């Protein structure tokens, strides 16, 4: 299909088209809401890996999707980027993050706008409210984009249970994430539960499931695809955990050590605490959840995590999960070039530096 060669570009153009149509009426009725629409547009179109639509597209292609459905499928898979926007905007707010992709986060940008304009009330509270509402708008538009895709009622009906499950799972994952931070649960099991729901399900597993469902695939193909997605999605999150501590801010777009400052109980941290001696564990525990953590203190935690073997253990887990995931992909029996493209995506997702 001629969409294959430039799928990320197609997704971005589809998002821009939908944004124009979805935002036209509200902008005309209430021009003051234009700032919210523009903020969401910039957030969605500013960048991103477009992994979710790409996984869904290649699952659809590999499961025998009909070319006559390609425009409708493109609209459905593009809507995943709006679910992602909702999750990231709210996640940045929950984590009190200052930057995303090298730009101020939505709540920070609107707090700054409030302060600059000299409006009434507290600027941080205004930024918080704006981010909640703009994230909600992203999720509402995602539903609209999915449900209005030019596909047969039967095709949309086959995909709708997957869509609903994915929305619930990502919110459940967010809830588990804040819960583990609040309770201080530093067990590897808790970290993996969060990774499974918060990232793996809606980043890889459910997009693959969605694409296969749109193609009318049966359980003999969907189950190994979901297994591939679960393993790969967790490996993706483990790579993200490593980048959250060791990544280059000029590449990742986020300050190094932010996961530590936010108190995230990742598998990297859990294994570090489990494998460290008492003195090393004290360095990690002192850093977790400290918003004023300095760069030198981040360096100290990096050294401990490396010396205690936590970094090597996470790398081994990424390698193992990638291997079991690729084995499951082979059992799915997808047509080419989808099988090769998904294997390439697996390497890209787990070996990335951003």
Number of C-alpha atoms within 10 A of each C-alpha: 7 8 14 14 9 9 17 18 12 16 24 18 14 20 22 15 11 19 18 14 11 15 17 14 11 14 16 11 9 9 12 11 13 15 14 20 22 14 16 23 19 11 20 20 14 11 10 13 11 19 18 22 28 26 26 30 31 26 32 28 24 24 26 17 21 13 11 9 16 19 14 20 28 23 24 32 27 29 28 28 25 26 24 22 24 24 21 17 24 23 16 18 20 13 15 17 21 18 17 17 17 14 14 15 23 29 28 24 19 24 21 17 15 19 17 10 8 11 11 9 10 12 19 17 14 20 22 19 15 21 27 16 15 23 25 19 19 24 22 14 20 24 19 15 23 23 17 12 19 17 20 10 10 11 17 21 14 17 20 17 12 17 20 11 13 24 18 12 19 23 14 14 21 19 14 19 22 18 14 19 17 12 8 14 14 20 17 18 13 19 23 19 17 26 26 23 26 25 24 27 27 28 29 30 28 26 30 29 29 30 29 30 27 30 23 19 20 11 13 11 20 22 16 21 27 25 20 28 30 25 24 31 32 29 29 27 24 24 23 22 22 21 21 22 21 16 20 15 16 12 13 17 15 23 20 20 26 22 24 25 20 19 21 25 27 29 27 25 29 21 21 29 24 15 17 20 12 9 9 19 19 14 20 23 16 13 21 22 19 14 15 9 17 13 12 9 16 21 15 16 26 21 14 23 25 15 15 20 15 23 22 14 17 20 18 12 16 22 16 15 21 25 16 15 24 24 14 20 23 16 14 23 16 22 14 13 12 21 21 16 15 24 16 11 16 23 14 13 22 22 15 11 15 18
